[in-house]
Amino acid sequence: MAQQAKIAVVILNYNSADHTLRCLEALRARSALLPQLVVVDNASAPEDRAKLAPLAQQGVELVLSPRNLGFSGGMMQGYSHVRDADYCLLLNNDCEFQNDVLAALKGFMDSHPDAALCGTAMRDESGKPRSSFNYFPSLWHSLFGYGLSKLLNPERYPDRRREHSAPLRVDVVSGAAMFMRCSVLNELGGLDTGYFLYCEEEDYALRVQRAGWQTWLVPQALIMHVGGASSGGATLKPRLQQEFYISFCRYLRLHYGPVYGLAFRTVTALKLLKRALTGRVPFSLVGFVLRGAPDTASLRHQA
């Protein structure tokens, strides 16, 4: 490992060590650069954690958390071990490099000094393109959709469903792979560890934009993203739905104020009511959102 690494990669593991090992294998096989590698185990089961033990002898800094800190907390714990890096990639362990991702992202950042956050193109296991960027949440668009906005301002609202060949400015990149300028990450205080799961990327990207920096999609960097590798499966799905709205309501409170937040929650609850009537979500989720999705119900309190 290079002693003066200019790039660091932080990978979070939670009961999915096989994915972590494949992620590292693909990264090493396709990277000409030698990054500092940090793997954080987020209090996995002992048998899963044991699979990671050999990494400590393979040039990987292995950080063992005594409890599950969630996505932001785990990533920031890993980032606290990063040394002398200009850039840091926060990477889901169910991602596998398909080309030299680090060189493509570093090259773009080096030539775009106003860029603070970048994402990659992504495909699923079958090779089908999957969207890797999004727009900031908006009450207007929640009510009326994005069709007219895309038609009137395609540069501001690029098509998420198509593959893009050239880099483009976006609002938010997928939290599965966020390439960050370390100086800006430090300036903004890192990811907000008040989020346990979900909405961390929207929160950080909005703070990046408000601080005068840019977020870009760099399609020359390509990742295969499995998705949901450590989500817990169908048995945890209702709790994960609830966890999303805990994070979403936190995001609204922090960035848009109580009146806008209440209006957005009301519209969201009405949409959930329609889905509940068709059996797609439980009716309890409607009232939960109207009450503001209190953090006391978060999975963090059972972690």
BAKOL-744154 format. One record per residue (C-alpha): x, z, y. Coordinates in steps of 0.001 Angstrom, whole numbers, plus 500000, padded with zeros to 6 digits. Last residue first. Layout:
BEGIN
XZY...
END
This chain:
BEGIN
470994517028498072467530518553498218467524519090501977469093515643502504466107514139500689464201514507503929460908516406504163462191518752506897463094515618508868459508515262510021457858511835509657456259511826513123452885513234512129451430509710512206454128508642509746453212511365507247449518510650507705449997507073506539452449508035503771449823510266502168447718507180501447450303506137498844451822502652499157450985499328497488447531500369496272445555497731498164444006500291500516447458501834500934448806498523502245446123498380504942446792502026505786450504501242506047449760498628508698447660501147510601450452503728510293452991501279511715450780500560514729450365504288515317454092504957514842454940502261517417452533503720519971453858507228519372457457506063519735456725504183522935455181507325524408457819509726523026461032507973524104462732504742523082466228505462521748466353508853520063462678509207519215462407505660517838465504506050515640464245509397514340460936507716513478462805505060511503464946507615509686461984509699508520460150506441507843462856505280505452462933508656503715459220508397502929459736505046501232462745506546499441460594509418498193457990506989496846460748504909495156462497507773493372460997507151489934461374503391490419465159503430490531467561506083491823468900504195494812472461503934493510472777500204492846469959499273495213471452495933496245473601493523494230475492492163497211477811489220496648479984488935499735481110485975501851483253485935505001483100482520506708479527483524507592480706485794510443477584487482511862478328489039515223477669492208517226478817492463520842479966495253523152478536496429526491477935500097525618474223499355525214475063496735522591477247499072520526474645501837520793472019499413519496474315498358516643474894501992515672471199502877515528470210499683513741472996500212511192472072503819510541468427502844510066468308503957506414469486507047504518470509510532505678470381509833509402471587512780511501475080511596510605474979509198513555477722506678512822480903507185514783481257508999518104480735505968520333484349505861521538485647506383517995483623503458516641484727501457519678488437502103519029487906501475515327486560497946515772484031497765512981483322495626509949479947496671508524479185495688504939476095497090503198474711498242506547473545494691507119474207493361510594472061494119513644471337492318516909472976488967516259475518486697517913476462483771515687479455482624513670479111479068512318477823477902508941474498479721508870472408479931505712468688480046506369466117482816506090467238484969509024466495482211511542468198482980514843466285485104517380468294485173520619469623481663520069466185480461518946464517481561522198461100479938522640460440479086518993462012482240517602460066484354520083456824482580519159457257483216515433458595486795515636455436488726514813452547489754517049452090493508516671455429494474515137457029491934517437455688493693520519456574497116519124460156495997518606462695496865515930466119495310516660466614492002514913468223491529511497471342490421509703472483489921506097469693487773504707470162486801501084471547483525499801470991482858496074474123483132493947472314484684490987473808488111491703472617488011495314474352486293498185475674487571501484477181486224504696479267488829506456478857491358509224480663492127512451480814494984514963482869495486518116483102491921519414484218491611523051487829490896522035486814487794520066490001486200518663491254489303516875487709490081515722487336486683514089490703486851512356489968490385511141486649489252509692488053486210507900491165488035506643489071490943505340486572488735503540489136486783501544486550485154499269483646486216497037484101489927497749481876492157495631479272494535497058477534497252495031479989499845496371478591499520499865481349498859502383482297500378505716485058498041506877487443499563509411489494497846512073492505498793514208493716501274511616496298503987512248494980506392509605491522506618508006490790509999506378488002510897508864486480507531507949485694508826504470483741511778505846482097509346508234480995507168505343479585510118503431477681511483506409476278508102507338475147507249503804473890510622502610475973513803502631475521514522498921477408517725498263480894518898497279482377515640498588485328514301496631487583512017498674489760509607496700492481507885498715493228504766496692496800503715495889496218503494492151497035507056491094494024508513492955491924505715491483492340507229487996489743509938488861486917507511489579485444507520486079485330511335486208482875511163489120480327509457486866480630512056484122480516514912486639477272513696488284477886512347491762478552514549494774478989511735497336482236510328495970484145508872498885486576506023498225489227505271500842491411502177500710494019501464503394494114497720503628496692495313502184495879491815503436495826488825501080492486489999499733490636488213496917491773490043493783492058493403495514488519493292496886487086492008493601488675494870491645487630497423494249483978496374494050484131496290490256485409499889490218482742501014492680479986499311490694481084501113487535481185504368489518477461504277490303476351507910490534476949507949494279480028506141495542480803505237499158483541502748500013485711502988503135488013500041503839490849500383506346492559497619508285495737497814510357497613499613507593500909501099508689502105502398505316501249499177503485500000500000500000
END
